[in-house]
Amino acid sequence: MTDSQNPYGKRPGGGISLPDYYRPTPSVKNRNAYFGGTEPLPPGEMRVCFLGSTPWPPTKTQSGTSMLIELGNDGPQPRRFFFDLGNGSVKNALALQVPPALMNDIFISHLHSNHYADLPYSYPFTAWSGRWQPLRLYGPSGRTPELGIKHMAKSMREMNRWHEENFHHTPIGDGFEMDVTEFDWKDENGICYDQDGVVVRHWPRSHVKDGASAYRLDWEEYDLSFVWTGDGRPDEKTAKYAAGADVFVSEGQLDTPALQALKFGMPSDVVEYTIDSWHTMYYAAGYLFEQAQPRIAVVNHYEAAGGAADAEAIAEIRSHWKGLFTWGGPDVQILNVTKEAIWSREAALPEGAAISSMDPRTMLPPGMPLPDKIELPTPKIPREEQQEQFLRDMEIDPHLYYPPDVDRPPVQTWPEGGVSVDPRDLLRAKGIEIDEDE
C-alpha cells in the first residue's frame, strides 16, 4: 500500500492542493462571484480575467482565447493589459464594465484568427465610444514582413475601409490610428513594453510557423507577475522565463486522440499529427508547471469536453504538478492576486447589454484636471460627402412616422461651432459628484 501525502503538508480540512495563501484578497467583496465594476483594486493587487478560453469550437460558455490583466491603483479604473482578443471575448470585457474607451494595450501572441478575431470588430466601436486616441497593439514579426503584426494591422484597416469612412461621420478623433509595436519574433526574453513600473517580455514559441510568442508581465513595484505561453509545443525557454511567476497560464491539449477520433470522426493519425506538432499536451503542461513552480498554474485555450474528459485532463496535469491549479474557462474566470493571497471565482455576467456608461475622465490625459468643457472631435467625413443625393432623397420624411407630440427636427449635420460637453454634468448623470477643486 502506497503512503498518501498532502503536497502542502498537514492541513486538516484544508484540501489536498489548496495552500494557505489560497484565500480572498483585500478587494474581494463577494467570495463566490465577481460582479464587474464593484471591486476597485488597491495598489499591489492584480486581477486576471479570462475573457475567452477556447480555440475551437466556440460554444455558449467558451469564447475565443483572451485574458485581461488589471493592476490596482486605488482609482476607479485600474491599469489594463489584454493578452489576445479572440472571437467573442469583447462582449465579456464589456460585461465586466470595462469602458470601451479604455480597451487598449493589446498583446497578440500570434496571428491565428482565434487569438485576434475580435480586434477588427471592436476597434471601430471603441473609437466611436470615446477612445479618440490610437490603438496600442503589440505582437511578433514573421519570417517575412507580410507575416508580421504590422502587416496584419494594415490589412485589417484596409478590410475595414468602408466601416472606417462610414464612422468618420461621427466623432472619432485619432481612434482609427494604430500604434503598432512589432518586435522580432526571434528575440529571447526581449522587452516590448516598459512603462511606469510594468515590463512585458517575450520569447519565441514552436507553433508550426515562425512568428508565435509567449509573454511575461512583471509589475515590478509589487513583485507580481503573469505569464501567457500563447500556443506552441513545450519548450525549455518557457520553463526558464516563466520560473517563479505568480500566475502561469499555459495552453492545453488533451492527449486522447482515440477519443477525439470517436467524437469528431477525424482519423486518430490526423489528431496525433496536429497535437504533436502544434500544442502542449496536458502531461507537458504539468511538466512545465513543475519546472517553473508558479504560485498558481492555469490551463486556458482548451476545449471543455465534459466531465470525463476534464477528469482525464486533470489526471494528466497531476502526473507532474501537485500545486495550486485552476482552469481559465468556462468564461469568465477571475483570479485576484497579491503577494499574500490568491483567490479564484467566476464572474456573474448579465444576459443583456450592460456596457459601462462613458466617463469623461477617460477622455483626458492622465493627471489633467477636469476642465469646464470637453470638445468632441469634429467628424472628418460628413454624411453629405459620403452619400449620393438620390439615397438621401429616398428617405421617408420623419414627420410622417413621428407622432406630433414626439416629433423633432432631424439632426443630420454636425453643428458648425462643434460640440462640447460639461464633464461634471456627465458625471452627475452617473451619480458621481466632483469637488470644485478636483
C-alpha positions in Angstrom: 0.0 0.0 0.0 1.4 3.4 -1.0 1.5 6.1 1.6 -0.6 9.2 0.6 0.7 12.7 1.2 -0.7 16.2 1.0 1.6 18.3 -1.2 1.2 21.2 1.2 1.8 19.3 4.4 -0.6 18.8 7.3 -3.8 20.8 6.7 -6.8 19.1 8.2 -9.9 20.2 6.4 -7.8 22.3 4.1 -7.9 20.2 1.0 -5.1 18.4 -0.8 -3.9 21.1 -3.3 -5.0 24.3 -1.7 -2.2 26.2 0.1 -2.6 28.6 3.0 -2.3 31.5 0.6 -5.4 30.4 -1.3 -7.8 32.9 0.4 -9.6 36.1 -0.6 -7.6 39.2 -1.3 -8.4 42.7 0.1 -10.6 43.8 -2.8 -12.9 40.8 -2.8 -16.4 41.7 -1.7 -18.2 38.5 -2.8 -16.2 35.4 -2.3 -18.3 33.3 -4.6 -18.8 35.5 -7.6 -17.3 38.6 -9.2 -19.6 41.5 -10.2 -17.8 43.7 -12.7 -17.2 47.3 -11.7 -17.9 46.7 -8.0 -14.5 46.0 -6.6 -11.8 48.8 -7.0 -8.4 47.3 -6.9 -5.9 48.7 -4.3 -2.2 49.2 -5.1 -0.4 45.9 -5.1 -3.4 43.8 -6.2 -3.7 42.2 -9.6 -6.8 40.8 -11.2 -6.7 38.3 -14.1 -10.0 38.0 -16.1 -10.2 35.1 -18.5 -12.5 36.7 -21.1 -12.3 33.7 -23.5 -11.0 30.2 -23.2 -11.3 28.0 -26.3 -9.5 27.7 -29.6 -12.3 25.8 -31.4 -15.2 25.4 -31.5 -16.7 28.5 -29.8 -19.6 27.5 -27.6 -22.2 29.1 -25.3 -19.8 29.0 -22.4 -16.5 29.5 -24.2 -15.3 32.4 -26.4 -12.0 32.7 -28.3 -8.9 33.0 -26.1 -8.3 36.2 -24.3 -7.1 37.4 -20.9 -7.3 40.8 -19.3 -4.8 41.8 -16.6 -5.8 44.7 -14.3 -3.4 46.3 -11.9 -4.7 48.3 -8.9 -4.1 51.9 -8.3 -6.9 52.9 -5.8 -8.6 54.7 -8.7 -11.9 54.0 -10.4 -10.1 52.5 -13.4 -7.1 50.1 -12.9 -4.3 49.8 -15.5 -5.3 47.3 -18.1 -3.4 44.9 -20.5 -5.1 42.5 -22.9 -3.4 39.3 -24.0 -5.0 38.1 -27.2 -8.5 39.1 -28.2 -10.3 36.0 -29.5 -13.7 35.8 -31.1 -16.5 36.7 -28.6 -14.2 37.9 -25.9 -15.0 41.6 -26.2 -18.6 41.1 -25.0 -17.2 39.6 -21.8 -14.9 42.6 -21.2 -17.9 44.9 -21.7 -20.0 42.9 -19.3 -17.2 43.2 -16.7 -17.8 47.0 -17.0 -14.5 47.8 -18.8 -15.2 51.1 -20.5 -14.8 50.8 -24.3 -12.6 53.9 -24.4 -10.1 52.1 -22.2 -9.8 48.9 -24.2 -6.2 49.4 -25.2 -2.7 47.9 -24.9 -3.4 44.6 -26.6 -0.7 42.0 -26.9 -1.2 39.3 -29.6 0.7 36.1 -29.2 0.4 35.0 -32.8 -1.8 35.5 -35.9 -4.1 32.6 -35.7 -7.5 34.3 -36.0 -8.9 32.8 -32.8 -6.4 34.9 -31.0 -7.3 38.3 -32.5 -10.7 37.9 -34.3 -12.4 40.5 -32.1 -9.9 43.1 -33.0 -11.3 44.1 -36.4 -14.8 44.1 -34.8 -14.0 46.1 -31.7 -11.5 48.8 -32.7 -14.0 50.9 -34.7 -16.6 50.7 -32.0 -14.2 51.5 -29.1 -13.0 54.5 -31.1 -16.7 55.6 -31.6 -17.2 55.1 -27.8 -14.6 57.7 -26.7 -11.2 56.1 -27.4 -10.2 59.0 -29.6 -6.5 58.1 -29.4 -4.6 55.4 -31.4 -5.0 51.8 -30.5 -1.8 50.4 -29.0 -1.1 47.0 -30.4 1.9 44.7 -29.7 2.9 41.4 -31.4 5.6 39.5 -33.2 7.1 39.9 -36.7 7.1 37.0 -39.1 9.7 35.4 -41.3 8.8 38.0 -44.0 7.2 41.4 -43.5 3.8 40.4 -44.7 3.6 37.7 -41.9 4.0 40.2 -39.0 1.6 42.1 -36.9 2.2 45.4 -38.7 1.0 43.9 -42.0 -2.0 42.3 -40.3 -3.0 45.6 -38.7 -2.6 47.5 -42.0 -4.6 44.8 -43.9 -7.2 44.9 -41.2 -7.7 48.6 -41.7 -7.9 48.0 -45.4 -10.6 45.4 -44.9 -12.4 47.9 -42.7 -12.1 50.8 -45.1 -15.8 51.1 -45.7 -16.5 50.9 -41.9 -13.9 53.5 -41.0 -15.1 56.0 -43.6 -18.7 55.5 -42.6 -17.8 56.1 -38.9 -15.9 59.2 -39.8 -19.3 60.8 -39.9 -19.1 60.8 -36.1 -16.5 62.0 -33.5 -13.6 59.6 -33.9 -10.5 61.7 -33.5 -7.4 59.5 -33.9 -9.3 56.4 -32.8 -8.7 54.6 -36.0 -5.0 55.0 -36.0 -2.8 52.2 -34.6 0.4 52.5 -32.7 1.8 49.0 -33.6 4.9 47.7 -31.7 6.2 44.8 -33.8 9.1 43.0 -32.1 11.5 40.5 -33.6 9.9 37.1 -33.2 13.3 35.5 -32.6 14.2 37.8 -29.6 14.7 35.7 -26.5 13.2 37.5 -23.4 13.1 40.8 -25.3 11.2 43.8 -23.9 8.2 45.0 -25.8 6.7 47.2 -23.1 8.4 49.2 -20.3 6.3 52.0 -18.7 5.7 53.1 -15.2 7.0 50.0 -13.4 5.4 47.4 -15.7 7.6 45.4 -18.1 6.4 42.9 -20.7 8.9 40.5 -22.1 8.5 37.9 -24.9 10.2 34.8 -26.3 9.6 32.6 -29.4 7.4 29.5 -29.3 7.3 26.5 -31.6 3.9 26.5 -33.2 4.4 25.1 -36.8 5.1 28.6 -38.3 7.7 31.2 -37.3 6.1 34.2 -35.5 4.5 32.8 -32.3 5.4 34.3 -29.0 4.9 33.9 -25.2 4.7 36.8 -22.8 5.6 37.6 -19.2 4.3 40.8 -17.5 6.2 41.9 -14.4 4.7 44.6 -12.1 8.0 45.4 -10.6 6.9 47.7 -7.8 4.9 45.0 -6.2 6.8 41.9 -7.4 3.8 40.4 -9.2 4.0 38.6 -12.5 1.8 36.9 -15.1 2.9 34.5 -17.9 0.9 33.5 -21.0 2.5 30.9 -23.2 0.4 31.5 -26.3 0.2 28.4 -28.4 3.1 26.0 -29.0 5.0 22.9 -28.1 6.5 22.6 -24.6 10.0 24.1 -24.6 12.8 24.9 -22.3 12.7 28.7 -22.8 9.1 28.8 -21.5 10.1 26.8 -18.4 13.0 29.2 -17.9 11.3 32.5 -18.4 8.1 31.5 -16.6 10.1 30.5 -13.5 8.6 31.8 -10.2 5.7 33.6 -11.9 2.7 34.3 -9.6 0.3 33.2 -12.4 1.5 30.9 -15.2 -1.1 30.3 -17.9 -0.4 27.6 -20.5 -2.5 26.5 -23.4 -3.5 22.8 -23.2 -4.4 19.9 -25.4 -5.9 16.6 -24.2 -3.7 13.7 -25.3 -6.6 11.4 -26.2 -6.5 11.1 -30.0 -8.6 7.9 -29.9 -11.4 9.7 -28.1 -11.3 12.7 -30.4 -11.4 10.3 -33.4 -14.6 8.8 -32.0 -16.2 12.2 -31.2 -15.3 14.1 -34.3 -14.8 11.4 -36.9 -11.2 12.6 -37.5 -8.7 9.8 -38.0 -6.5 9.5 -34.9 -3.4 9.8 -37.0 -4.5 13.3 -38.0 -5.3 14.2 -34.4 -1.9 12.9 -33.3 -0.1 14.8 -36.1 -1.9 18.0 -35.0 -1.3 17.9 -31.3 2.3 16.6 -31.7 3.3 19.4 -34.0 1.2 22.4 -32.7 0.3 22.1 -29.0 1.2 21.4 -25.3 -0.4 18.2 -24.1 -1.7 18.3 -20.5 1.2 16.0 -19.5 3.6 18.6 -20.8 1.7 21.5 -19.2 2.0 19.8 -15.8 5.7 19.2 -16.5 6.2 22.9 -17.4 4.3 23.9 -14.2 6.6 21.7 -12.1 9.7 23.2 -13.7 8.5 26.8 -13.3 6.9 26.5 -9.8 4.3 29.3 -10.1 2.1 30.2 -7.2 -0.9 29.2 -9.3 -1.0 27.3 -12.6 -3.8 27.7 -15.2 -4.7 26.0 -18.4 -6.5 28.2 -20.9 -7.2 27.8 -24.7 -8.7 24.4 -24.2 -11.9 22.5 -25.1 -14.3 21.9 -22.2 -15.4 18.5 -23.4 -17.4 17.2 -20.5 -16.8 15.7 -17.1 -15.0 12.5 -18.2 -12.5 14.5 -20.4 -12.0 17.1 -17.7 -11.1 14.3 -15.2 -8.7 12.8 -17.7 -7.1 16.2 -18.3 -6.7 16.8 -14.6 -5.1 13.4 -14.2 -2.6 14.2 -17.0 -1.7 17.5 -15.4 -1.4 16.0 -11.9 1.1 13.4 -13.2 3.6 16.2 -12.7 2.1 19.2 -11.0 0.8 18.9 -7.4 0.4 22.6 -6.7 -2.5 25.1 -6.9 -4.2 24.7 -10.3 -7.4 26.0 -12.0 -9.0 26.3 -15.4 -9.2 29.5 -17.5 -12.7 28.5 -18.5 -15.6 28.4 -19.0 -15.9 32.2 -19.5 -15.4 34.2 -17.3 -13.0 33.0 -14.6 -11.4 35.6 -12.2 -8.2 35.5 -10.3 -7.3 38.0 -7.6 -3.6 38.1 -6.7 -1.4 39.7 -4.1 1.9 38.6 -2.6 0.0 37.2 0.3 -3.1 35.7 -1.2 -4.7 34.3 -4.4 -8.4 33.8 -4.9 -10.4 32.4 -7.8 -14.1 32.9 -8.7 -16.4 33.0 -11.7 -17.8 36.3 -12.8 -21.6 36.8 -12.7 -22.4 38.2 -16.2 -25.6 39.8 -17.3 -27.6 38.2 -20.2 -28.3 41.6 -21.9 -26.2 44.6 -22.7 -24.6 46.2 -19.6 -22.0 48.4 -21.2 -20.3 50.9 -18.9 -21.5 54.5 -19.5 -19.0 57.0 -20.8 -16.8 58.6 -18.2 -15.5 62.0 -19.3 -12.3 61.4 -17.2 -11.2 58.8 -19.7 -11.2 61.5 -22.4 -8.3 63.4 -20.7 -4.6 62.7 -20.5 -3.5 61.2 -17.1 -3.2 63.8 -14.4 -5.1 66.5 -16.3 -7.6 68.4 -14.1 -11.2 68.2 -15.1 -12.0 71.2 -17.3 -15.2 73.0 -17.6 -15.8 71.8 -21.1 -14.6 69.0 -23.3 -14.7 69.5 -27.0 -15.7 66.4 -29.0 -13.6 65.6 -32.1 -15.1 67.0 -35.3 -16.2 64.4 -37.8 -13.8 64.1 -40.7 -16.1 62.9 -43.5 -19.7 64.3 -43.0 -22.6 62.3 -44.3 -23.2 64.7 -47.2 -19.8 63.9 -48.6 -20.3 60.1 -48.3 -23.7 59.6 -50.0 -25.2 60.3 -53.4 -28.1 62.7 -53.1 -30.6 60.1 -54.5 -30.1 57.9 -51.4 -31.0 60.8 -49.1 -33.9 61.6 -51.4 -35.2 58.1 -50.9 -35.6 58.5 -47.1 -39.1 58.8 -45.7 -39.9 62.2 -44.2 -39.5 61.7 -40.4 -42.5 63.9 -39.8 -44.7 61.2 -41.4 -43.8 58.5 -38.8 -43.2 60.5 -35.6 -46.4 61.3 -33.7 -46.9 65.0 -33.4 -46.2 65.0 -29.6 -42.7 63.4 -30.1 -41.8 64.9 -33.4 -38.4 66.7 -33.6 -36.2 68.1 -36.3 -33.7 65.6 -37.5 -30.0 66.2 -36.6 -28.0 65.2 -39.7 -25.3 67.8 -39.9 -22.6 68.4 -37.3 -23.0 71.9 -35.7 -20.8 74.5 -37.2 -19.4 75.6 -33.8 -18.7 72.0 -32.8 -20.0 70.1 -29.8 -18.8 70.4 -26.2 -19.9 68.6 -23.1 -19.8 69.6 -19.4 -17.9 66.7 -17.8 -19.5 67.4 -14.4 -23.0 67.0 -15.8 -22.0 63.7 -17.4 -20.6 62.5 -14.0 -23.7 63.6 -12.1 -25.7 61.5 -14.5 -23.6 58.6 -13.3 -24.2 59.5 -9.7 -20.7 61.0 -9.2 -20.2 64.4 -7.7 -16.8 66.1 -8.2 -15.4 68.7 -5.8 -14.9 72.0 -7.5 -11.2 71.8 -6.6 -10.8 68.5 -8.3 
